[in-house]
Amino acid sequence: MKSLALTLSLAVGGLSAYPTTALADNNNDRNTTPFGLSPLGNDDFRVHSPAQVELGKNLFFDKILSGNKNISCGTCHHTLTNTTDGLSLPVGEGGDGLGINRTTGEGDEAIVQRVPHNSPSLFNLGAHQFTVLFNDGRIFTDPGHPSGFTSPAGDALPEGLDSVLAAQAMLPVTNPTEMAGQPGENPVADAAAANILAGDDGVWELLTERLRKIPDYVKQFKAAYPDINSAKEITFVHAANAIAAFEGIAWRADNSPFDRFLRGDENAMSQNAIEGMTLFYNGKSEHNGMQTCASCHSGTLQTDHDFHAIAMPQIGPGKGDGFKGLEDFGHSRVSGNDADRYKFRTPSLRNILLTAPYGHVGAYNTLRAVVEHHINAIDALNNYDQSQAVLPSRRDLDALDFEVMNNLDVLNEIAGASEIQQLQYNSHDVEKIMAFLFALTDPASLDLRSNTPKVLPSGLPLAD
């Protein structure tokens, strides 16, 4: 931890001044901001009560919400791995351990397959601007839907959810591979397999009934929600709202050197980081009008919240599309439009240094590797080094992991769908862009141990 903090200090510290854009002079007000970027403030984030956040923290780490009581949200989004899991593809229900030491499990309880998408980081998801989640965008704000959101749960998704982040929290518990378990293992798994989500026999009610039987949880729900007077009034919507409250408050990360620079501290970033920021947002003057990093990673959170095909490698079990069902057609699975094939949501780059591996399937194990992919995406796809994937080995799973990458016809389709141009950055530019990306790290995110409860109301063990 100390060496990483020192690296950050060297990368982003030092006296410097932004060369072309005037900075504000007092009270964090700004007359002009670099590239029209506005610093983040409290108004940009949702507000939640401490009681709701505390409840959400316990629920997030409690295995009581999984079918077999053997996995929690925190297993794949742990504080020790910076709200991710350090793997290219998660090992869900049935696995053992945490982070890169997690195994695929043993015997009849072993996992059936890897989770098809990389475990995303959870930083800043409490910001109002996040209205769509998942790599393929399969859950998003929709005022026309009774629940306020379109999601894989369809009409079963209940009303009363506070945000898209809360709506997202309803879903992992319904997924056999992630948290529910396989049919025949437990009632939650049976309901999930039958797609019974709501109602007395549905996944959400079965899990809520577990919570109602735990006195400490009932006490916490009453403290968090004034409308709850008895255990029977607790719903899974209350639980999802609390989990989202915890995620949004605990993992707000808007005090990076970049943030402080936007607020007027001219010394917050090194000269290399400032020049990297210019290259990131504006590119090089001699290539004016061409694509830059910010063509997709725009704004103060470095995301346009849109979907793009950038010839990203495809590894793992896929989503049932294309070649042997091992492909993932991305946003076209949601939009129904073939033009969206292989497009995935632009992630925010906040704390990006801390959240390897990178890409929707975690294909790249280092930040430099994924940056270099963006510079020449087609060449990077065709010369992808499979050894950098971080995947716990099991013979039957290993046999599937790279079938897509070993198929030239599929690679050509992925390359042909790419919309990213070869970016005009040289090795010196990459060094400066890397310095800027380092400057997106909030020092408070270097140690998240305080976000982890020591004991849980259910009495289940916290560590795997």
C-alpha positions as CSV (number, residue, x, y, z in Angstrom):
1,M,0.0,0.0,0.0
2,K,2.8,2.4,0.9
3,S,4.6,1.8,-2.4
4,L,1.4,2.5,-4.4
5,A,0.8,5.7,-2.5
6,L,4.4,6.8,-3.1
7,T,4.0,6.0,-6.8
8,L,0.8,8.1,-7.0
9,S,2.5,11.0,-5.2
10,L,5.4,11.0,-7.6
11,A,3.1,10.7,-10.6
12,V,0.6,13.5,-9.7
13,G,2.4,15.8,-7.4
14,G,4.6,18.8,-8.0
15,L,4.3,22.4,-9.0
16,S,2.7,23.0,-12.3
17,A,0.2,25.3,-14.1
18,Y,-2.3,24.5,-16.8
19,P,-1.0,26.4,-19.8
20,T,-4.0,27.6,-21.7
21,T,-7.2,27.7,-19.5
22,A,-7.8,30.1,-16.8
23,L,-8.5,28.7,-13.3
24,A,-11.0,30.1,-10.8
25,D,-9.6,32.3,-8.1
26,N,-11.6,31.6,-4.9
27,N,-14.2,29.5,-3.1
28,N,-13.8,26.7,-5.7
29,D,-15.9,28.8,-8.1
30,R,-14.6,28.6,-11.7
31,N,-14.8,31.3,-14.4
32,T,-13.4,28.9,-17.0
33,T,-12.5,25.2,-16.6
34,P,-10.2,23.0,-18.7
35,F,-12.1,21.6,-21.7
36,G,-15.4,22.9,-20.2
37,L,-15.2,20.3,-17.4
38,S,-17.1,21.1,-14.2
39,P,-15.8,19.9,-10.9
40,L,-18.0,17.4,-9.0
41,G,-19.8,18.5,-5.9
42,N,-22.4,17.3,-3.4
43,D,-25.2,18.2,-5.8
44,D,-23.9,15.6,-8.2
45,F,-24.5,12.7,-5.8
46,R,-27.5,11.1,-4.1
47,V,-28.0,11.6,-0.4
48,H,-28.8,8.8,2.0
49,S,-29.1,8.5,5.8
50,P,-26.3,6.9,7.9
51,A,-28.8,4.2,9.0
52,Q,-29.6,3.3,5.5
53,V,-25.9,3.1,4.6
54,E,-25.0,1.0,7.6
55,L,-27.8,-1.5,6.7
56,G,-26.6,-1.6,3.1
57,K,-23.1,-2.3,4.2
58,N,-24.2,-5.4,6.2
59,L,-26.4,-6.6,3.4
60,F,-23.7,-6.1,0.8
61,F,-21.3,-8.4,2.6
62,D,-23.9,-10.9,4.0
63,K,-24.1,-14.3,2.3
64,I,-27.7,-14.6,3.6
65,L,-28.7,-13.1,0.3
66,S,-27.4,-16.0,-1.8
67,G,-29.3,-19.2,-2.4
68,N,-26.8,-21.5,-0.8
69,K,-25.5,-18.8,1.7
70,N,-22.0,-19.1,0.3
71,I,-21.5,-15.8,-1.6
72,S,-22.3,-12.1,-1.1
73,C,-22.2,-9.0,-3.3
74,G,-18.9,-8.3,-1.6
75,T,-17.3,-11.5,-2.8
76,C,-16.9,-10.1,-6.3
77,H,-16.8,-6.5,-5.3
78,H,-14.5,-6.6,-2.2
79,T,-12.8,-3.8,-0.4
80,L,-9.5,-5.7,-0.5
81,T,-9.7,-5.7,-4.3
82,N,-10.9,-2.1,-4.8
83,T,-14.6,-3.0,-5.3
84,T,-13.8,-5.6,-8.0
85,D,-12.3,-9.1,-7.7
86,G,-9.0,-8.9,-9.5
87,L,-10.0,-11.6,-12.0
88,S,-10.8,-11.3,-15.7
89,L,-14.1,-13.1,-15.2
90,P,-15.7,-13.6,-11.8
91,V,-16.1,-16.9,-10.0
92,G,-19.6,-16.8,-8.7
93,E,-21.7,-19.1,-6.6
94,G,-19.9,-22.3,-5.7
95,G,-16.4,-20.9,-5.7
96,D,-14.0,-20.6,-2.8
97,G,-11.8,-17.7,-1.6
98,L,-11.4,-14.1,-2.5
99,G,-9.8,-12.2,-5.3
100,I,-7.1,-13.7,-7.5
101,N,-6.9,-16.7,-5.0
102,R,-10.6,-17.6,-5.6
103,T,-11.0,-21.1,-7.0
104,T,-13.8,-22.7,-9.0
105,G,-14.9,-24.8,-6.1
106,E,-15.0,-28.6,-5.6
107,G,-17.2,-31.5,-6.3
108,D,-20.9,-31.1,-6.8
109,E,-20.7,-27.5,-5.4
110,A,-18.2,-26.3,-8.0
111,I,-19.2,-23.5,-10.4
112,V,-21.0,-24.5,-13.6
113,Q,-19.3,-21.7,-15.6
114,R,-17.4,-18.4,-15.2
115,V,-19.6,-15.3,-15.0
116,P,-19.5,-13.9,-18.6
117,H,-18.6,-10.3,-17.8
118,N,-15.8,-8.8,-15.8
119,S,-16.7,-7.6,-12.3
120,P,-17.0,-3.8,-12.7
121,S,-15.7,-1.3,-10.1
122,L,-18.4,0.5,-8.1
123,F,-16.8,4.0,-7.7
124,N,-19.0,7.0,-8.1
125,L,-22.2,5.1,-9.0
126,G,-24.1,7.2,-6.6
127,A,-23.8,10.1,-9.1
128,H,-27.0,11.2,-10.7
129,Q,-25.6,11.0,-14.1
130,F,-25.4,7.2,-14.0
131,T,-28.8,6.1,-15.5
132,V,-27.6,2.9,-17.3
133,L,-25.6,0.0,-15.9
134,F,-24.0,-3.3,-17.0
135,N,-21.5,-3.6,-19.8
136,D,-24.3,-4.2,-22.3
137,G,-26.7,-1.6,-20.8
138,R,-29.4,-4.1,-19.9
139,I,-30.7,-2.0,-17.1
140,F,-31.6,1.7,-17.5
141,T,-33.9,4.4,-16.3
142,D,-37.2,4.2,-18.1
143,P,-40.0,6.5,-17.0
144,G,-42.4,4.5,-19.2
145,H,-42.0,1.4,-17.1
146,P,-44.1,1.1,-13.9
147,S,-40.9,0.4,-11.9
148,G,-39.1,3.3,-13.5
149,F,-36.5,1.0,-15.1
150,T,-36.1,-1.4,-17.9
151,S,-34.2,-4.5,-16.8
152,P,-34.0,-8.3,-17.4
153,A,-36.6,-8.7,-14.7
154,G,-39.2,-7.1,-17.0
155,D,-42.6,-6.5,-15.4
156,A,-41.6,-8.3,-12.3
157,L,-39.3,-5.5,-11.2
158,P,-41.3,-3.7,-8.4
159,E,-41.9,0.0,-7.8
160,G,-40.2,2.0,-5.1
161,L,-36.5,1.7,-6.2
162,D,-34.6,4.8,-5.5
163,S,-32.1,4.7,-8.5
164,V,-30.8,2.5,-11.3
165,L,-28.1,1.4,-8.8
166,A,-30.9,0.0,-6.5
167,A,-32.6,-1.6,-9.5
168,Q,-29.3,-3.3,-10.3
169,A,-29.0,-4.6,-6.8
170,M,-32.2,-6.6,-7.4
171,L,-30.7,-8.8,-10.1
172,P,-27.5,-10.7,-9.0
173,V,-29.6,-12.7,-6.4
174,T,-31.8,-14.0,-9.2
175,N,-28.8,-15.3,-11.3
176,P,-27.9,-19.0,-10.9
177,T,-24.3,-18.5,-11.8
178,E,-23.8,-15.4,-9.6
179,M,-25.7,-15.9,-6.3
180,A,-28.9,-18.0,-6.6
181,G,-27.3,-21.4,-7.2
182,Q,-28.4,-24.3,-9.4
183,P,-31.9,-25.9,-9.6
184,G,-32.4,-28.5,-6.9
185,E,-29.9,-26.9,-4.5
186,N,-32.2,-24.6,-2.6
187,P,-35.7,-22.9,-3.0
188,V,-34.2,-19.6,-4.2
189,A,-32.3,-21.4,-7.0
190,D,-35.5,-23.3,-8.0
191,A,-37.5,-20.0,-8.2
192,A,-34.7,-18.4,-10.2
193,A,-34.6,-21.3,-12.6
194,A,-38.3,-21.0,-13.1
195,N,-38.0,-17.2,-13.5
196,I,-40.2,-16.6,-10.5
197,L,-38.9,-13.4,-9.1
198,A,-41.9,-11.7,-7.4
199,G,-44.7,-13.0,-5.3
200,D,-44.8,-15.3,-2.3
201,D,-42.7,-18.0,-4.0
202,G,-40.4,-15.6,-5.8
203,V,-36.7,-15.1,-5.3
204,W,-37.0,-11.7,-3.6
205,E,-39.7,-12.8,-1.1
206,L,-37.8,-16.0,-0.2
207,L,-34.7,-13.9,0.6
208,T,-36.6,-11.2,2.4
209,E,-38.2,-13.8,4.7
210,R,-34.7,-14.8,5.8
211,L,-34.0,-11.2,6.8
212,R,-37.3,-10.9,8.6
213,K,-36.2,-13.7,10.9
214,I,-33.1,-12.0,12.1
215,P,-33.8,-9.6,14.9
216,D,-30.8,-7.4,14.3
217,Y,-31.8,-6.9,10.7
218,V,-35.3,-6.0,11.7
219,K,-33.9,-3.4,14.0
220,Q,-31.7,-1.9,11.3
221,F,-34.5,-1.9,8.7
222,K,-36.7,0.0,11.2
223,A,-33.9,2.5,11.8
224,A,-33.3,3.0,8.1
225,Y,-36.9,3.3,7.0
226,P,-39.6,5.2,9.0
227,D,-42.3,3.4,7.1
228,I,-41.3,0.0,8.6
229,N,-42.9,-0.8,11.9
230,S,-42.7,-4.5,11.9
231,A,-40.7,-7.3,10.2
232,K,-43.5,-8.2,7.8
233,E,-43.3,-4.8,6.2
234,I,-39.7,-5.3,5.1
235,T,-39.4,-5.9,1.3
236,F,-36.5,-6.6,-0.9
237,V,-36.9,-3.1,-2.4
238,H,-35.9,-1.8,1.0
239,A,-32.8,-4.1,0.9
240,A,-31.8,-3.0,-2.6
241,N,-32.2,0.7,-1.8
242,A,-30.0,0.2,1.2
243,I,-27.3,-1.6,-0.7
244,A,-27.3,1.1,-3.3
245,A,-27.1,3.7,-0.6
246,F,-24.0,2.0,0.8
247,E,-22.3,1.7,-2.6
248,G,-23.1,5.3,-3.5
249,I,-21.8,6.8,-0.2
250,A,-18.9,4.5,0.6
251,W,-17.4,4.5,-2.8
252,R,-17.8,8.1,-3.8
253,A,-14.3,9.1,-5.2
254,D,-14.1,12.7,-6.2
255,N,-11.0,14.0,-4.5
256,S,-8.3,12.9,-6.9
257,P,-5.6,15.2,-8.0
258,F,-7.7,15.8,-11.2
259,D,-10.6,16.9,-9.1
260,R,-8.5,19.2,-7.0
261,F,-7.1,20.7,-10.2
262,L,-10.6,21.3,-11.5
263,R,-11.4,23.1,-8.2
264,G,-8.6,25.5,-8.7
265,D,-5.5,23.9,-7.2
266,E,-2.9,24.5,-9.9
267,N,-0.3,22.3,-8.1
268,A,-2.5,19.2,-7.8
269,M,-1.2,17.5,-10.9
270,S,2.3,17.2,-12.3
271,Q,3.2,18.8,-15.6
272,N,3.2,15.3,-17.3
273,A,-0.3,14.7,-16.0
274,I,-1.5,18.0,-17.2
275,E,0.0,17.4,-20.7
276,G,-1.5,13.9,-20.6
277,M,-4.9,15.5,-19.8
278,T,-4.5,17.7,-22.9
279,L,-3.7,14.7,-25.0
280,F,-6.6,12.8,-23.5
281,Y,-9.2,15.4,-24.2
282,N,-7.9,17.4,-27.1
283,G,-5.4,15.1,-28.8
284,K,-2.5,16.6,-30.7
285,S,-2.8,19.9,-32.5
286,E,-1.4,18.5,-35.7
287,H,-4.2,15.9,-35.8
288,N,-7.0,18.2,-35.0
289,G,-10.5,16.7,-35.6
290,M,-9.4,13.1,-35.2
291,Q,-10.5,10.7,-32.4
292,T,-9.1,11.1,-28.9
293,C,-9.5,9.2,-25.7
294,A,-12.3,11.7,-24.8
295,S,-14.3,10.8,-28.0
296,C,-15.8,8.2,-25.7
297,H,-14.3,8.8,-22.3
298,S,-15.7,12.3,-22.1
299,G,-16.7,14.6,-19.2
300,T,-15.6,14.9,-15.6
301,L,-16.1,11.1,-15.0
302,Q,-14.5,10.2,-18.3
303,T,-17.6,8.4,-19.8
304,D,-20.2,9.4,-22.4
305,H,-22.5,6.6,-20.9
306,D,-22.8,5.3,-24.5
307,F,-21.9,2.1,-26.2
308,H,-19.0,1.6,-28.6
309,A,-17.3,-1.3,-30.5
310,I,-13.5,-1.1,-30.1
311,A,-12.4,-4.5,-31.2
312,M,-12.0,-5.7,-27.6
313,P,-11.0,-9.4,-27.2
314,Q,-13.7,-11.8,-26.2
315,I,-12.8,-14.6,-23.7
316,G,-14.8,-16.9,-21.5
317,P,-18.2,-18.5,-21.9
318,G,-19.9,-15.7,-23.7
319,K,-23.6,-14.9,-23.5
320,G,-25.0,-17.5,-25.8
321,D,-24.5,-15.6,-29.1
322,G,-22.8,-16.5,-32.4
323,F,-20.0,-19.1,-32.7
324,K,-20.9,-22.1,-30.5
325,G,-22.8,-19.7,-28.2
326,L,-19.5,-18.4,-26.9
327,E,-19.8,-14.9,-28.3
328,D,-21.3,-11.8,-26.6
329,F,-23.0,-9.4,-29.0
330,G,-23.0,-6.7,-26.4
331,H,-25.6,-3.8,-26.6
332,S,-27.4,-5.4,-29.6
333,R,-28.7,-7.9,-27.1
334,V,-30.6,-5.0,-25.5
335,S,-31.4,-2.8,-28.4
336,G,-32.2,-5.5,-30.9
337,N,-30.2,-3.6,-33.5
338,D,-27.5,-5.5,-35.3
339,A,-25.6,-2.2,-35.7
340,D,-24.9,-2.4,-31.9
341,R,-23.2,-5.7,-32.2
342,Y,-19.9,-5.9,-30.1
343,K,-20.7,-2.5,-28.6
344,F,-20.2,-2.1,-24.8
345,R,-20.7,0.7,-22.4
346,T,-18.0,3.2,-21.9
347,P,-16.7,2.8,-18.3
348,S,-15.8,5.7,-16.1
349,L,-12.0,5.9,-15.6
350,R,-12.1,7.0,-11.9
351,N,-9.6,5.0,-9.8
352,I,-8.7,3.1,-13.0
353,L,-5.2,2.4,-11.7
354,L,-6.8,0.3,-8.9
355,T,-9.3,-1.8,-10.8
356,A,-7.4,-4.3,-13.1
357,P,-8.1,-6.3,-15.2
358,Y,-9.7,-4.1,-17.9
359,G,-12.3,-4.5,-20.6
360,H,-15.8,-6.0,-20.5
361,V,-14.2,-9.5,-20.0
362,G,-11.1,-8.4,-18.2
363,A,-8.9,-9.2,-21.2
364,Y,-6.1,-6.9,-20.3
365,N,-4.2,-7.3,-17.0
366,T,-2.4,-4.0,-17.0
367,L,-3.5,-0.4,-17.6
368,R,-0.8,0.2,-20.1
369,A,-1.9,-2.8,-22.2
370,V,-5.5,-1.6,-22.4
371,V,-4.3,2.0,-23.3
372,E,-2.2,0.6,-26.0
373,H,-5.1,-1.5,-27.3
374,H,-7.0,1.8,-27.8
375,I,-4.2,3.3,-29.9
376,N,-4.2,0.4,-32.4
377,A,-7.2,-1.7,-31.6
378,I,-7.3,-4.0,-34.6
379,D,-3.6,-4.9,-34.3
380,A,-4.0,-5.4,-30.6
381,L,-7.0,-7.8,-31.2
382,N,-5.2,-9.8,-33.7
383,N,-2.1,-10.1,-31.6
384,Y,-3.8,-10.6,-28.2
385,D,-1.6,-12.3,-25.6
386,Q,-3.9,-14.8,-24.0
387,S,-1.5,-15.4,-21.1
388,Q,-2.5,-12.0,-19.5
389,A,-6.0,-13.2,-18.7
390,V,-6.5,-13.8,-15.0
391,L,-8.6,-17.0,-14.8
392,P,-8.5,-19.7,-12.2
393,S,-7.8,-22.9,-14.1
394,R,-10.1,-25.8,-14.5
395,R,-9.8,-28.1,-17.5
396,D,-13.3,-27.9,-18.8
397,L,-13.5,-24.1,-18.4
398,D,-10.1,-23.6,-19.8
399,A,-11.2,-25.4,-23.0
400,L,-13.8,-22.8,-23.7
401,D,-12.0,-19.6,-22.6
402,F,-10.2,-18.8,-25.9
403,E,-12.3,-20.6,-28.6
404,V,-13.5,-17.2,-29.9
405,M,-10.0,-15.7,-29.9
406,N,-8.7,-18.7,-31.8
407,N,-11.4,-18.4,-34.6
408,L,-10.2,-16.1,-37.4
409,D,-13.7,-15.6,-38.8
410,V,-15.0,-14.3,-35.5
411,L,-12.0,-12.1,-35.0
412,N,-12.6,-10.6,-38.4
413,E,-16.2,-9.9,-37.5
414,I,-15.2,-8.2,-34.2
415,A,-12.5,-6.2,-36.1
416,G,-15.0,-5.2,-38.8
417,A,-17.5,-3.8,-36.3
418,S,-14.9,-1.6,-34.6
419,E,-15.5,2.1,-34.8
420,I,-12.2,3.2,-33.2
421,Q,-9.6,4.7,-35.5
422,Q,-5.9,4.2,-35.0
423,L,-5.1,7.0,-32.5
424,Q,-2.2,9.3,-33.3
425,Y,-0.3,8.9,-30.0
426,N,3.4,7.9,-29.7
427,S,5.1,6.2,-26.8
428,H,5.9,9.6,-25.1
429,D,2.2,10.6,-25.4
430,V,1.3,7.3,-23.8
431,E,3.5,8.1,-20.8
432,K,1.8,11.4,-20.3
433,I,-1.7,9.9,-20.7
434,M,-0.7,7.3,-18.1
435,A,0.3,10.1,-15.7
436,F,-3.1,11.7,-16.2
437,L,-4.9,8.3,-15.6
438,F,-2.9,8.0,-12.4
439,A,-4.1,11.4,-11.4
440,L,-7.7,10.1,-11.5
441,T,-7.1,8.1,-8.3
442,D,-8.7,9.4,-5.1
443,P,-6.2,8.8,-2.2
444,A,-9.1,7.9,0.1
445,S,-9.7,4.8,-2.2
446,L,-6.3,3.3,-1.4
447,D,-7.5,1.8,1.8
448,L,-11.2,0.7,1.9
449,R,-11.0,-1.6,4.9
450,S,-13.3,0.6,7.0
451,N,-16.1,-0.1,4.5
452,T,-16.1,-3.8,5.6
453,P,-18.2,-4.9,8.6
454,K,-16.5,-7.0,11.3
455,V,-19.5,-9.2,12.1
456,L,-22.8,-9.7,10.3
457,P,-26.4,-9.8,11.7
458,S,-26.9,-13.2,10.1
459,G,-24.0,-14.7,12.0
460,L,-22.6,-16.1,8.8
461,P,-18.8,-15.8,8.3
462,L,-17.6,-12.7,6.5
463,A,-14.5,-14.1,4.8
464,D,-14.7,-16.9,2.2
